[in-house]
C-alpha cells in the first residue's frame, strides 16, 4: 500500500512539474483570467461545463465565482451547466451531445465566456458547447490535455496538461489552474 501511495504522489509531482514547466501554462492561465475578468467587467458571465469529474471541476469553478474564494467580495456572474432535469430532458428530446450547447444557445451572449472541461478534449457535448459559444461571439477557455484536440482548436485560451495517462492527474492540474484563475480574476475585477 505504501508503494501505491508513494507512486501516486510521485506521478502527481511529475505531471505538476511538466505543467508548471511549460511556458504556455502561465500564458494561458493569464489569458483565461483576463478573458473572464474582461467579460465580467463588461457585464458578461461565465458558463461552465464538463462530464463526470470534469463537471465537478466546472461546478466548483462557478460556485467559487458566485460564492467566495479567499476574500469577501460581491458575487461574480457564473453558472455551471449541471441541472439534472435539463440534462435528462435534453438527452431524451435531442441527444446527450446537446446537453451543454442548448444552455449556451439559451443564455450565452457575445462577450460571455464558456469554460469547457474535457480531459481528452474530445467530449462531444463539451466540443458542441464550445462550437455554439464561438458562433454566438463568446470566448472559450478549454481545460484539456496537451496536444491537438477539438476543444483546444475551439478555445481562445487552453489550459493544457501534458499527460497521456489517466485523467485524474489532468484534473488535478485543472483544479489548480481554476484556483489560480479565480484568484487572478478577483484581483482584476476590483
Backbone as CSV, one residue per row, in Angstrom:
resi,resn,N_x,N_y,N_z,CA_x,CA_y,CA_z,C_x,C_y,C_z
1,UNK,0.824,-1.193,0.000,0.000,0.000,0.000,0.873,1.264,0.000
2,UNK,1.938,1.256,0.798,2.818,2.423,0.860,3.426,2.732,-0.513
3,UNK,3.769,1.707,-1.262,4.357,1.947,-2.589,3.318,2.516,-3.553
4,UNK,2.066,2.057,-3.459,0.999,2.620,-4.291,0.855,4.115,-4.006
5,UNK,0.820,4.467,-2.734,0.675,5.874,-2.344,1.869,6.683,-2.824
6,UNK,3.075,6.187,-2.577,4.277,6.911,-2.996,4.332,7.069,-4.504
7,UNK,3.988,6.001,-5.249,3.985,6.079,-6.709,2.980,7.107,-7.209
8,UNK,1.838,7.155,-6.574,0.815,8.127,-6.968,1.290,9.557,-6.699
9,UNK,1.879,9.786,-5.546,2.406,11.116,-5.231,3.539,11.501,-6.179
10,UNK,4.393,10.550,-6.496,5.493,10.820,-7.426,4.961,11.181,-8.815
11,UNK,3.936,10.440,-9.267,3.355,10.745,-10.574,2.720,12.135,-10.566
12,UNK,2.025,12.458,-9.490,1.437,13.798,-9.369,2.519,14.868,-9.514
13,UNK,3.617,14.686,-8.828,4.709,15.663,-8.902,5.290,15.757,-10.312
14,UNK,5.449,14.638,-11.004,5.972,14.658,-12.375,5.035,15.435,-13.301
15,UNK,3.740,15.176,-13.175,2.772,15.884,-14.023,2.754,17.366,-13.667
16,UNK,2.768,17.690,-12.393,2.771,19.098,-11.958,4.013,19.818,-12.465
17,UNK,5.165,19.176,-12.388,6.405,19.802,-12.867,6.355,20.041,-14.371
18,UNK,5.810,19.099,-15.117,5.682,19.282,-16.566,4.697,20.409,-16.884
19,UNK,3.604,20.479,-16.148,2.583,21.515,-16.347,3.169,22.889,-16.035
20,UNK,3.812,23.013,-14.901,4.396,24.285,-14.479,5.575,24.663,-15.380
21,UNK,6.318,23.671,-15.846,7.485,23.930,-16.673,7.174,24.358,-18.096
22,UNK,5.958,24.214,-18.518,5.558,24.615,-19.870,5.226,26.103,-19.848
23,UNK,6.006,26.912,-20.579,5.810,28.368,-20.579,4.387,28.748,-21.013
24,UNK,3.766,27.937,-21.847,2.402,28.227,-22.299,1.396,28.136,-21.154
25,UNK,1.702,27.364,-20.116,0.776,27.228,-18.990,0.511,28.573,-18.340
26,UNK,1.553,29.286,-18.001,1.398,30.590,-17.340,0.686,31.564,-18.271
27,UNK,1.089,31.579,-19.534,0.468,32.485,-20.503,-1.027,32.211,-20.656
28,UNK,-1.396,30.937,-20.739,-2.807,30.598,-20.930,-3.637,30.796,-19.669
29,UNK,-3.059,30.566,-18.512,-3.788,30.867,-17.277,-4.047,32.364,-17.191
30,UNK,-3.046,33.169,-17.515,-3.249,34.624,-17.507,-4.285,35.031,-18.553
31,UNK,-4.185,34.468,-19.755,-5.155,34.795,-20.814,-6.568,34.433,-20.367
32,UNK,-6.741,33.266,-19.756,-8.059,32.852,-19.284,-8.584,33.811,-18.226
33,UNK,-7.743,34.187,-17.271,-8.164,35.111,-16.212,-8.579,36.457,-16.802
34,UNK,-7.822,36.945,-17.761,-8.151,38.244,-18.374,-9.429,38.167,-19.204
35,UNK,-9.627,37.079,-19.938,-10.871,36.921,-20.701,-12.080,36.943,-19.767
36,UNK,-11.973,36.219,-18.669,-13.081,36.145,-17.715,-13.303,37.484,-17.031
37,UNK,-12.233,38.109,-16.567,-12.360,39.403,-15.894,-12.914,40.462,-16.842
38,UNK,-12.422,40.497,-18.078,-12.924,41.477,-19.045,-14.406,41.262,-19.315
39,UNK,-14.825,40.015,-19.412,-16.231,39.714,-19.630,-17.079,40.209,-18.460
40,UNK,-16.646,39.896,-17.255,-17.396,40.297,-16.062,-17.466,41.817,-15.969
41,UNK,-16.348,42.490,-16.211,-16.336,43.965,-16.129,-17.247,44.598,-17.178
42,UNK,-17.454,43.900,-18.292,-18.316,44.409,-19.364,-19.771,43.968,-19.195
43,UNK,-20.097,43.326,-18.067,-21.465,42.881,-17.827,-21.749,41.466,-18.292
44,UNK,-20.725,40.726,-18.654,-20.904,39.357,-19.118,-20.897,38.351,-17.986
45,UNK,-20.925,37.092,-18.383,-20.976,35.997,-17.404,-20.122,34.833,-17.875
46,UNK,-19.956,33.881,-16.969,-19.185,32.677,-17.243,-20.119,31.475,-17.145
47,UNK,-20.106,30.633,-18.160,-20.802,29.351,-18.138,-19.736,28.263,-18.123
48,UNK,-19.975,27.198,-17.348,-19.003,26.114,-17.267,-19.678,24.779,-17.542
49,UNK,-18.900,23.830,-18.101,-19.457,22.501,-18.368,-18.358,21.455,-18.427
50,UNK,-18.768,20.214,-18.241,-17.867,19.068,-18.301,-18.644,17.815,-17.924
51,UNK,-18.007,16.671,-18.040,-18.635,15.390,-17.720,-17.945,14.741,-16.524
52,UNK,-18.719,14.098,-15.670,-18.151,13.357,-14.549,-17.340,14.243,-13.628
53,UNK,-16.086,13.844,-13.362,-15.215,14.637,-12.505,-14.967,16.016,-13.069
54,UNK,-14.963,16.130,-14.388,-14.791,17.445,-15.014,-15.999,18.342,-14.758
55,UNK,-17.199,17.752,-14.663,-18.362,18.557,-14.296,-18.222,19.049,-12.855
56,UNK,-17.664,18.208,-12.007,-17.419,18.638,-10.623,-16.448,19.816,-10.598
57,UNK,-15.404,19.773,-11.418,-14.469,20.893,-11.506,-15.155,22.135,-12.067
58,UNK,-15.977,21.948,-13.099,-16.708,23.068,-13.695,-17.659,23.693,-12.680
59,UNK,-18.317,22.860,-11.895,-19.242,23.344,-10.870,-18.475,24.084,-9.783
60,UNK,-17.359,23.526,-9.373,-16.526,24.172,-8.359,-16.076,25.551,-8.840
61,UNK,-15.688,25.655,-10.092,-15.272,26.932,-10.668,-16.396,27.963,-10.541
62,UNK,-17.587,27.588,-10.985,-18.719,28.530,-10.952,-19.092,28.914,-9.532
63,UNK,-19.112,27.949,-8.607,-19.525,28.288,-7.244,-18.495,29.148,-6.530
64,UNK,-17.224,29.011,-6.880,-16.209,29.893,-6.278,-16.366,31.320,-6.790
65,UNK,-16.833,31.480,-8.029,-17.070,32.820,-8.565,-18.322,33.455,-7.962
66,UNK,-19.399,32.690,-7.865,-20.629,33.267,-7.318,-20.590,33.364,-5.803
67,UNK,-19.835,32.495,-5.183,-19.723,32.498,-3.722,-18.537,33.314,-3.277
68,UNK,-17.572,32.632,-2.713,-16.392,33.310,-2.198,-15.203,32.373,-2.355
69,UNK,-14.069,32.929,-2.740,-12.855,32.122,-2.840,-11.987,32.388,-1.619
70,UNK,-11.253,33.478,-1.604,-10.380,33.785,-0.465,-10.872,34.964,0.346
71,UNK,-11.253,36.020,-0.334,-11.661,37.238,0.361,-13.139,37.522,0.107
72,UNK,-13.749,38.238,1.031,-15.138,38.648,0.827,-15.198,39.641,-0.323
73,UNK,-16.168,39.450,-1.169,-16.409,40.328,-2.318,-17.808,40.057,-2.813
74,UNK,-18.268,40.857,-3.706,-19.569,40.605,-4.295,-19.514,39.360,-5.170
75,UNK,-20.661,38.733,-5.418,-20.697,37.558,-6.281,-20.377,37.927,-7.726
76,UNK,-19.701,37.032,-8.405,-19.384,37.223,-9.814,-20.287,36.310,-10.633
77,UNK,-20.779,36.782,-11.787,-21.775,36.034,-12.557,-21.223,34.794,-13.244
78,UNK,-21.610,33.649,-12.721,-21.162,32.379,-13.277,-22.205,31.304,-13.013
79,UNK,-22.266,30.316,-13.910,-23.213,29.224,-13.744,-22.666,27.959,-14.383
80,UNK,-22.679,26.892,-13.613,-22.338,25.581,-14.158,-23.581,24.989,-14.815
81,UNK,-23.391,24.388,-15.963,-24.496,23.730,-16.657,-24.566,22.312,-16.093
82,UNK,-25.357,22.164,-15.034,-25.376,20.885,-14.317,-26.751,20.507,-13.764
83,UNK,-27.792,21.135,-14.253,-29.143,20.830,-13.772,-29.593,19.461,-14.295
84,UNK,-29.855,18.508,-13.394,-30.225,17.160,-13.838,-31.510,17.124,-14.672
85,UNK,-32.460,17.973,-14.348,-33.703,17.981,-15.129,-33.422,18.416,-16.568
86,UNK,-32.602,19.454,-16.731,-32.245,19.900,-18.080,-31.473,18.803,-18.820
87,UNK,-30.518,18.203,-18.133,-29.680,17.187,-18.779,-30.517,16.006,-19.255
88,UNK,-31.422,15.522,-18.406,-32.228,14.363,-18.812,-33.259,14.744,-19.863
89,UNK,-33.835,15.932,-19.749,-34.792,16.400,-20.756,-34.127,16.528,-22.121
90,UNK,-32.977,17.183,-22.144,-32.289,17.399,-23.415,-31.792,16.084,-24.012
91,UNK,-31.289,15.201,-23.154,-30.847,13.893,-23.646,-32.020,13.126,-24.245
92,UNK,-33.159,13.164,-23.578,-34.341,12.454,-24.052,-34.886,13.062,-25.340
93,UNK,-34.982,14.404,-25.385,-35.613,15.078,-26.523,-34.685,15.302,-27.712
94,UNK,-33.391,15.439,-27.451,-32.421,15.688,-28.526,-31.343,14.610,-28.503
95,UNK,-30.297,14.852,-27.734,-29.209,13.881,-27.583,-28.303,14.352,-26.454
96,UNK,-27.502,13.430,-25.947,-26.545,13.776,-24.896,-25.542,14.812,-25.406
97,UNK,-25.289,14.799,-26.695,-24.357,15.752,-27.308,-24.826,17.201,-27.142
98,UNK,-26.112,17.420,-26.947,-26.678,18.780,-26.891,-26.887,19.308,-25.474
99,UNK,-26.518,18.548,-24.433,-26.895,18.963,-23.071,-26.290,20.293,-22.659
100,UNK,-25.112,20.615,-23.122,-24.493,21.894,-22.757,-24.783,22.975,-23.796
101,UNK,-24.782,22.608,-25.057,-24.962,23.615,-26.110,-26.346,24.260,-26.073
102,UNK,-27.354,23.521,-25.627,-28.699,24.120,-25.535,-28.720,25.275,-24.528
103,UNK,-28.014,25.133,-23.432,-27.935,26.222,-22.441,-27.109,27.371,-22.994
104,UNK,-26.033,27.051,-23.681,-25.224,28.107,-24.301,-26.075,28.882,-25.305
105,UNK,-26.874,28.165,-26.091,-27.785,28.832,-27.036,-28.773,29.742,-26.311
106,UNK,-29.315,29.253,-25.208,-30.348,29.993,-24.489,-29.799,31.183,-23.701
107,UNK,-28.650,31.010,-23.058,-28.169,32.024,-22.118,-26.908,32.757,-22.542
108,UNK,-26.154,32.195,-23.472,-24.895,32.800,-23.880,-25.111,34.047,-24.718
109,UNK,-24.267,35.034,-24.477,-24.312,36.302,-25.210,-22.893,36.634,-25.692
110,UNK,-22.783,37.436,-26.749,-21.447,37.856,-27.181,-20.685,38.475,-26.002
111,UNK,-19.438,38.085,-25.866,-18.614,38.599,-24.776,-18.627,37.744,-23.528
112,UNK,-19.586,36.827,-23.399,-19.581,35.882,-22.279,-18.433,34.888,-22.491
113,UNK,-18.163,34.098,-21.473,-17.096,33.098,-21.555,-17.653,31.725,-21.216
114,UNK,-17.313,30.735,-22.036,-17.604,29.340,-21.733,-16.304,28.681,-21.310
115,UNK,-16.320,28.049,-20.144,-15.184,27.244,-19.691,-15.585,25.784,-19.838
116,UNK,-14.991,25.109,-20.802,-15.303,23.714,-21.067,-14.196,22.805,-20.562
117,UNK,-14.573,21.788,-19.801,-13.624,20.846,-19.213,-13.769,19.489,-19.889
118,UNK,-12.688,19.005,-20.497,-12.667,17.678,-21.102,-11.223,17.192,-21.092
119,UNK,-10.936,16.194,-20.277,-9.549,15.737,-20.163,-9.016,15.173,-21.480
120,UNK,-9.901,14.695,-22.332,-9.477,14.187,-23.637,-9.507,15.275,-24.695
121,UNK,-10.356,16.280,-24.482,-10.566,17.309,-25.495,-11.497,16.868,-26.601
122,UNK,-12.092,15.675,-26.437,-12.944,15.130,-27.495,-14.380,14.868,-27.042
123,UNK,-14.729,15.236,-25.826,-16.107,15.004,-25.346,-17.069,15.759,-26.254
124,UNK,-17.907,15.016,-26.954,-18.750,15.628,-27.987,-19.652,16.729,-27.448
125,UNK,-20.188,16.560,-26.245,-21.095,17.585,-25.713,-20.345,18.848,-25.310
126,UNK,-19.129,18.723,-24.834,-18.325,19.904,-24.484,-17.852,20.601,-25.759
127,UNK,-17.414,19.830,-26.732,-16.977,20.394,-28.008,-18.140,21.108,-28.696
128,UNK,-19.329,20.510,-28.661,-20.507,21.148,-29.265,-20.839,22.462,-28.555
129,UNK,-20.726,22.489,-27.239,-20.964,23.728,-26.490,-19.953,24.792,-26.897
130,UNK,-18.694,24.407,-27.068,-17.662,25.361,-27.481,-17.941,25.883,-28.888
131,UNK,-18.377,25.000,-29.764,-18.699,25.408,-31.136,-19.829,26.434,-31.145
132,UNK,-20.884,26.163,-30.382,-22.018,27.088,-30.310,-21.591,28.405,-29.656
133,UNK,-20.765,28.313,-28.631,-20.272,29.526,-27.973,-19.526,30.410,-28.964
134,UNK,-18.673,29.821,-29.773,-17.927,30.598,-30.773,-18.886,31.252,-31.765
135,UNK,-19.902,30.500,-32.196,-20.889,31.057,-33.129,-21.605,32.256,-32.527
136,UNK,-21.802,32.252,-31.219,-22.522,33.335,-30.539,-21.608,34.502,-30.171
137,UNK,-20.337,34.433,-30.501,-19.414,35.515,-30.178,-18.892,35.469,-28.754
138,UNK,-18.966,34.299,-28.145,-18.423,34.117,-26.800,-16.947,33.731,-26.896
139,UNK,-16.227,33.899,-25.811,-14.865,33.407,-25.699,-14.929,32.017,-25.074
140,UNK,-13.936,31.191,-25.371,-13.895,29.817,-24.853,-12.558,29.574,-24.174
141,UNK,-12.642,29.066,-22.942,-11.461,28.589,-22.231,-11.597,27.075,-22.153
142,UNK,-10.641,26.370,-22.740,-10.670,24.915,-22.755,-9.704,24.344,-21.737
143,UNK,-10.220,23.496,-20.873,-9.412,22.759,-19.904,-9.296,21.340,-20.442
144,UNK,-8.085,20.958,-20.860,-7.917,19.680,-21.537,-6.497,19.154,-21.364
145,UNK,-6.133,18.188,-22.174,-4.764,17.671,-22.171,-3.993,18.366,-23.293
146,UNK,-2.666,18.297,-23.231,-1.839,18.885,-24.277,-2.007,18.108,-25.575
147,UNK,-1.806,18.801,-26.665,-1.898,18.179,-27.975,-3.092,18.696,-28.747
148,UNK,-3.163,18.294,-29.986,-4.274,18.717,-30.839,-5.526,17.946,-30.471
149,UNK,-6.605,18.676,-30.233,-7.908,18.060,-30.000,-8.979,19.088,-30.326
150,UNK,-10.199,18.675,-30.550,-11.246,19.608,-30.976,-11.528,20.738,-29.983
151,UNK,-11.485,20.463,-28.671,-11.740,21.523,-27.699,-10.642,22.570,-27.749
152,UNK,-9.399,22.139,-27.804,-8.289,23.093,-27.890,-8.414,23.966,-29.131
153,UNK,-8.816,23.354,-30.249,-8.931,24.101,-31.504,-10.003,25.188,-31.440
154,UNK,-11.006,25.015,-30.601,-12.092,25.994,-30.477,-11.863,27.008,-29.354
155,UNK,-10.744,26.902,-28.658,-10.527,27.698,-27.445,-9.656,28.923,-27.694
156,UNK,-9.991,30.007,-26.984,-9.187,31.225,-27.000,-8.026,31.118,-26.023
157,UNK,-8.210,30.352,-24.974,-7.157,30.034,-24.011,-7.289,28.556,-23.696
158,UNK,-6.167,27.838,-23.712,-6.192,26.393,-23.495,-5.338,26.068,-22.274
159,UNK,-5.985,25.526,-21.264,-5.276,25.030,-20.091,-4.995,23.561,-20.381
160,UNK,-3.801,23.314,-20.935,-3.459,22.002,-21.476,-2.430,21.310,-20.591
161,UNK,-2.776,20.140,-20.125,-1.903,19.382,-19.228,-1.143,18.338,-20.045
162,UNK,0.194,18.362,-19.977,0.989,17.387,-20.725,1.050,16.040,-20.004
163,UNK,0.032,15.228,-20.241,-0.036,13.914,-19.601,-0.867,12.989,-20.465
164,UNK,-0.357,11.806,-20.711,-1.049,10.827,-21.546,-1.730,9.731,-20.728
165,UNK,-1.522,9.710,-19.426,-2.081,8.656,-18.588,-3.519,8.935,-18.178
166,UNK,-3.885,8.406,-17.048,-5.248,8.548,-16.541,-5.639,10.015,-16.358
167,UNK,-6.926,10.275,-16.486,-7.414,11.655,-16.450,-7.351,12.293,-15.068
168,UNK,-7.217,11.493,-13.997,-7.191,12.098,-12.666,-6.028,13.069,-12.513
169,UNK,-4.876,12.774,-13.084,-3.736,13.687,-12.981,-4.008,14.980,-13.750
170,UNK,-4.692,14.866,-14.864,-5.061,16.057,-15.635,-6.031,16.912,-14.822
171,UNK,-7.019,16.275,-14.194,-7.991,17.011,-13.378,-7.321,17.692,-12.196
172,UNK,-6.284,17.064,-11.631,-5.565,17.701,-10.521,-4.932,19.018,-10.962
173,UNK,-4.411,19.058,-12.163,-3.815,20.299,-12.673,-4.902,21.302,-13.056
174,UNK,-6.022,20.798,-13.576,-7.118,21.702,-13.916,-7.623,22.447,-12.686
175,UNK,-7.809,21.741,-11.578,-8.350,22.411,-10.388,-7.327,23.391,-9.825
176,UNK,-6.048,23.085,-9.965,-5.017,24.046,-9.557,-5.126,25.308,-10.411
177,UNK,-5.260,25.135,-11.723,-5.409,26.282,-12.619,-6.675,27.065,-12.313
178,UNK,-7.769,26.361,-12.011,-9.031,27.032,-11.647,-8.809,27.959,-10.451
179,UNK,-8.152,27.458,-9.428,-7.929,28.280,-8.234,-7.063,29.499,-8.546
180,UNK,-6.042,29.332,-9.373,-5.195,30.465,-9.754,-5.990,31.471,-10.572
181,UNK,-6.803,30.986,-11.503,-7.616,31.884,-12.331,-8.581,32.683,-11.469
182,UNK,-9.231,32.032,-10.524,-10.164,32.754,-9.664,-9.434,33.819,-8.857
183,UNK,-8.292,33.478,-8.312,-7.521,34.458,-7.545,-7.158,35.656,-8.435
184,UNK,-6.738,35.385,-9.674,-6.392,36.459,-10.591,-7.616,37.286,-10.984
185,UNK,-8.734,36.614,-11.249,-9.965,37.332,-11.609,-10.384,38.258,-10.471
186,UNK,-10.313,37.778,-9.250,-10.668,38.632,-8.102,-9.818,39.895,-8.082
187,UNK,-8.556,39.790,-8.414,-7.682,40.975,-8.459,-8.034,41.873,-9.632
188,UNK,-8.336,41.279,-10.770,-8.596,42.054,-11.975,-9.931,42.781,-11.970
189,UNK,-10.915,42.291,-11.247,-12.232,42.943,-11.260,-12.428,43.922,-10.102
190,UNK,-11.424,44.081,-9.262,-11.551,45.024,-8.133,-11.852,46.419,-8.606
